[in-house]
Amino acid sequence: MPFEPEPGSKISYIGACIRKTTGSADNAWRNSIRPGKKIIYSSMGSQAMSFKTDCLFFFRKVIDIMRSPVMDGFHLVLAVSAELDAIGEWPALPQSVTILHWAPQMEILQEASVAVIHGGFGTVKECIFHGVPMVVLPLGRDQPWNARLVEQRKLGISGRLKDVSESHLIDLITHVLNDPAIRENIGNMQRYFRDEEQEQAGVPIVESLLERNTR
């Protein structure tokens, strides 16, 4: 259901407001992915340094699961900031892991099968727009609330990052990929987002506000 402001509110609902591209023509991330592999995209967002210890713990876990035979059909594209990468002390990476210091997120989500994310609102919306089910492991700020919404709407599943083990992380990813209700709901919400973006309801609202403020 769309957001409905209170009567008389100064808040206006203008749609999903999705950026269509990250503005990068760099497709080098694709070169390391063997044909037929399902892509797991993972990122802890642009503020990961604020949660350094938790993020380093998670990055090691998500890299390690790619050593499991259960994950043979997958390739992990992991966004790690240069600052965190410099102190990460990663073990030798499996061939099924690509680490990026800057990820063209929108382009990767177009091809991803599942996203393991922190639950930032922008990333959640972009996953919905591309129909990518989510495993949400919130760090802080608005992310726990966003994680609850994702789970309530059956667009994915949430967990506690500090408690996640390798086997539990594999179970979360497998659950999201195989749950028919999640597949159905993410598809329905994707269509809703795309219809809203096509309608561009926010354009006349923004234009009227700009006109009012310039009088």
Secondary structure, DSSP 8 states (H G I E B T S, - for coil): ------TT-S---------S--S----GGGGGS-TT-EEEEEE--TTGGGGHHHHHHHHHHHHHHTTSGGGTTEEEEEE--HHHHHT-------TTEEEESS--HHHHHTTEEEEEE---HHHHHHHHHTT--EEE---STTHHHHHHHHHHTTSEEE--GGG--HHHHHHHHHHHHH-HHHHHHHHHHHHHHHHHHHHTTHHHHHHHHHHHHT-
